[in-house]
Amino acid sequence: MPSPPPVPVVGGGIAGVACARALAAAGRPVRVLDRGRRPGGRMASRTLHDRVVDLGASYLTAEEGSPFAEVVAGWVGRGLARPWTDTFAVAGPDGVRGTRRGPLRYGAPGGLRSLVADLADGLEVEQGRTVEDVAPGPRLDGEPAPAVVLAMPDPQARRLLDPPTAAALLDDRPWLPALAVVLGWETRRWPADLHGAFVHDDPAVEWVADDGDRRGDGAPVLVAHSTPDLAAAHLEDPGAAAGPVAAAVTRALGIDGPPAWTAVHRWTFARPARPREEPFGLVDGIGACGDGWSAPSRVQSAWTSGTALGRALA
Ligand SMILES: Cc1cc2nc3c(=O)[nH]c(=O)nc-3n(C[C@H](O)[C@H](O)[C@H](O)COP(=O)(O)OP(=O)(O)OC[C@H]3O[C@@H](n4cnc5c(N)ncnc54)[C@H](O)[C@@H]3O)c2cc1C
């Protein structure tokens, strides 16, 4: 008997790859289609000044005893992920005010994208493929498919669907933008135990990560995430946000002198304003998963949502 056609999973972020793995584990042929050059989505890492920098998610968390904790333990065991810290600084616009403890955060020496690439190992993945249309049937770019998975932010999924299907599967809840601003110095100019800082009450910056610390090479590189308001004002000219963000970071962390270099990455749809509690959406063979589901929005939710949808379709 000929094998059935593969289920197309649109989106090669962690949700799409987790969904594809769950389908493949159940013996279903599956194919991931992603418009980027490499898998990863918002777990993005880019080489800047000869080293990898994380530009999207800052770290992973994994609830103790959860299935995702087993996946993370596997990555740690193979040296792909590393426990980072459970403590970050808390700063205001004019300086550090204290510290805050929370769950253990994990980083990846090779960048968080390397974890998605590892999860995708052995799956059929087509990179550089932008899907244009998903229609009832279901059909993907005019071709019939046994089912279609949309593993991406809602606004990106809605663009592919006709209005009635979009309304049945998704809603028009807002997603917030962010800018990731990479700040590099010649030498480290902040305390070794900083790790990262939540910045409160600042109009430009809400979070700063020590990229050298989380990745384990000690490089003098910070990555700041802007407030949604600053990002919204700079979606057309993200580079112009580098100056205000660098000034806000040096002030908040008490760093002496401006960075030697900067780079800016725009995330038009960084996170949902209100993620759903439901694990995924599924209407007439068209499924939706990702961090818009399985609240709160984070890497673990995206993996959980994708895995649940893959099992349901299988
Ligand atoms: C700035 C920032 C900071 C964050 N910090 C953290 C953090 O510290 N900890 C944490 O747990 N989470 C964090 N997150 C959230 C985390 O990154 C996401 O929850 C997770 O990566 C979402 O994965 P996903 O697979 O659902 O979506 P995505 O990673 O967005 O994947 C969607 C994929 O779909 C592809 N795609 C879209 N449209 C099409 C199309 N038409 N055709 C083909 N492919 C398409 C895209 O190329 C992309 O690869 C952060 C996110 C951002 C942006």
The ligand as a Gaussian input file, in Angstrom:
#p B3LYP/6-31G(d) Opt

LIG

0 1
 C       12.084000      38.962000      22.511000
 C       11.530000      37.652000      23.043000
 C       11.917000      37.199000      24.293000
 C       11.432000      35.969000      24.797000
 N       11.911000      35.498000      25.982000
 C       11.536000      34.260000      26.400000
 C       12.145000      33.674000      27.544000
 O       13.062000      34.235000      28.136000
 N       11.718000      32.440000      27.947000
 C       10.737000      31.762000      27.276000
 O       10.398000      30.643000      27.674000
 N       10.175000      32.289000      26.158000
 C       10.549000      33.507000      25.706000
 N       10.029000      34.032000      24.564000
 C        8.939000      33.303000      23.898000
 C        9.462000      32.118000      23.069000
 O       10.449000      32.548000      22.187000
 C        8.262000      31.558000      22.311000
 O        7.271000      31.168000      23.253000
 C        8.566000      30.330000      21.443000
 O        9.825000      30.415000      20.832000
 C        7.446000      30.245000      20.422000
 O        7.643000      29.161000      19.556000
 P        6.586000      28.876000      18.402000
 O        7.064000      27.654000      17.713000
 O        5.214000      28.892000      18.979000
 O        6.635000      30.131000      17.421000
 P        7.842000      30.704000      16.564000
 O        9.122000      30.424000      17.215000
 O        7.500000      32.130000      16.277000
 O        7.802000      29.864000      15.205000
 C        6.961000      30.215000      14.132000
 C        7.652000      29.815000      12.833000
 O        6.715000      29.956000      11.766000
 C        7.411000      30.408000      10.619000
 N        6.411000      30.991000       9.722000
 C        5.573000      32.028000       9.964000
 N        4.777000      32.244000       8.874000
 C        5.130000      31.334000       7.953000
 C        4.668000      31.032000       6.623000
 N        3.688000      31.748000       6.044000
 N        5.251000      30.022000       5.944000
 C        6.254000      29.287000       6.518000
 N        6.736000      29.516000       7.782000
 C        6.174000      30.520000       8.475000
 C        8.424000      31.390000      11.171000
 O        9.514000      31.535000      10.278000
 C        8.839000      30.715000      12.487000
 O        9.988000      29.914000      12.299000
 C       10.509000      35.224000      24.017000
 C       10.130000      35.691000      22.756000
 C       10.646000      36.889000      22.266000
 C       10.270000      37.329000      20.884000

